[in-house]
């Protein structure tokens, strides 16, 4: 744990050593150096400030990485490694950047997996003491909660019945609680996501996958040509008590599919206009043998024209490659103005490697007509959220939002302003202007006071009722 005394001579020396290592004035070359660095890190009074130094300095992460590699003996794992992992468990670290800062620190320790493999092997061999076993369980929980595919190698460890069972049967209560959190955080497999469902994903087209993380955000040609109804679950199905254990995974999967279907709806409407199946005017640029600049603008004025008209082949805009009147691919536009002003103009598009690229190239070999259409659909407004839904393995307030039942208590936040709550309760029906340091008078009746205090006492609250008078 961090030392609270800045006057301790050893703390002063360790802090000086810590800073010298971070800025390359000292290098770690022995096991003793590594242990000294861990001790120096753990005496830093504020873990958040310590983390910032590690991430912003030239040698911070490499030093942390080296410190857990020099010595991977059971003695080190049961002592020094425990001190380090307990220091990193400080709640303030997890709160920074939605956990991204803590994730960077932990990944530097476990990749490449010298330390991680030694820790896992010692745990399965029963060589870790109670504190080290608890630290291992905590670290495993953080690693399986990493976004996207970064969690894959650690999910394999967590899915090992031997490891998870050992954690769940630990004589230490805190370790068993971590085991339950690990069990709860494991993503559901395809069979659980479609448990007892009459309609299931798969088979409609080449982008219809059981796991939403495997679905390409950008549509495929076959997907847009498909006439089958897309797969998603009703709210009634997700709320069914029979599938409560699968509810969280189903909710994430469903939210991804519903939001993506909103995006595809806009694209489908544009394609109907382009292919003539629906009346209307397409607003985007259609490149058919030349760009608007190459035909109408004098060569020496083309660059200025492009700079003044950023909507033309906008950077990052989604486009549709129409081959003989049918959509073949959906690339992203890379706006290279130097190439666009040439005669003839060169248009650069980006398309992820895979079946969609192979299909588009094969179609173009024998095509009689090829057009590039700049789509007007606001893909940029959807993609970051869809990507985040694919990356998510954990959700704050999951128990309160998905598993709460009537009559069940809701836990309070880690910090409760007890004095403020007592003061509010004693001032019910009086003017709170001075107490809350407001510019306007505020008088809460008994029900309003109770509602406000409940919000301060619980992690999640729902306030219902008509708005108050201003």
QUIMOTA-V853590 format. One line per field, one symbol per residue. ss: DSSP state (a for helix, b for strand, c for the rest). phi: phi as a letter, one per 20 degrees, with the letter a starting at -180 (. if undefined). A space follows every 10 residues. Layout:
BEGIN
ss->???
phi->???
END
This chain:
BEGIN
ss->ccccccccaa aaaaaaaaaa aacccccccc aaaaaaaaaa aaccccaaaa aaaaaaccca aaaaaaaccc cccaaaaaca aaaaaaaacc aaaaaaaaaa aaaaaaaaaa cccaaaaaaa aaaaccccca aaaaaaaaaa aaaacccaaa aaaaaaaacc aaaaaaaacc ccaaaaaaaa aaaaacccca aaaccccccc cccccccccc caaacccccc aaaaaccccc ccccaaaacc aaaaaaaaaa aaaaaaaaaa aaaaaaaaaa aaaacccccc cccccbbccc caaaaaccaa aaaaaaaacc cccccccbbb bbbccbbbbc cbbbccaaaa cccccccbbb ccccaaaaaa aaaaaccccb bbbbccccaa aaaaaaaaaa accccccaaa aacccccccc cccccccaaa aaaaaacccc bccccccccc ccbccaaaaa aaaaaaaccc cccccccccc
phi->.feedeefgf fffffffgff fgdmecdecc ffffffffff ffeffdgfff ffffeeefdf fffffffddg cdfffffecf ffgfffffeg gfffffllnf ffffffffed cgefffffff ffffemeefg ffffffffff ffffeffmef egfeffffff ffffffffdf feffffffff ffgfefffef fffdgmefdc fonfafdddf effeeffffd ffffefefff eadeffffef ffdgfdffff ffgfffffff fgffgfffff ffffenebfq deeffdecnr egffeddfgf dffffffecf fflfgnfecd eedlndfdac edfdedffef efcffdddcd cffqgfffff fffffdfebc cddffefeff edgfffffff efdbbgmfff edcfcgnefd feffccfgff ffffffdgnd fegffelded fccdffffff ffffffecfc ccddpffffe
END
